């Protein structure tokens, strides 16, 4: 078993899968090799299925809306980045020189994407049950905390409910600016209500920027009320 496998807590039959899962696009571009984006795409779906199945079976008297909110808190970028710290995943990722120098190894979007890629790789290597066992073992304490209501909010969902409660239209988000080099992109997202700009925020991914913008607007609405 390699050192990376020891950290991750899973031994691959196909070592190439792990190597690809840990390869960020910045490194892949420098070395002309495959990156982890396809595995991340697959892992995202595997993650959703496993978490959805678990909370569905363990929260039998909870409605669809609350299940969706709970799942969102568990599978979001920040949550996965926190879980990834247990296996020191950030130190295992292959990053390009520029991405590494600009703090990519500490960036939640980079870490969470790699986590999903590793999950996708385990799924391809040994199937859904192996992926389920690995994921639930790592996320056990976080899931327990979420079930008890102890994780931070999914601000986009909370904002949507707040706005609908006031009888107004659904919230929309738009990317108003992209900046930075390819390996260190930064997105600025604007949140709107009834087509009117309300707040804006920046992040290393569109998802992160949307959550930050929603949080800013939520705090403003609550203060005004």
URDA-V133832 format. One record per run of one state. SS is the DSSP state (helix for helix, strand for strand, loop for the rest). FROM is the first residue (numbers start at 0). TO is the last residue. Records with the same first field share a line. If there is no record, write none. Layout:
SS=FROM-TO / FROM-TO
This chain:
loop=0-1 / 8-13 / 21-21 / 23-23 / 31-35 / 58-62 / 75-75 / 87-87 / 91-92 / 94-95 / 101-102 / 106-106 / 126-126 / 147-153 / 165-169 / 179-180 / 184-184 / 193-194 / 203-204 / 224-224
helix=2-7 / 14-20 / 24-30 / 36-57 / 63-74 / 76-86 / 88-90 / 96-100 / 103-105 / 107-125 / 127-146 / 154-164 / 181-183 / 205-223
strand=22-22 / 93-93 / 170-178 / 185-192 / 195-202
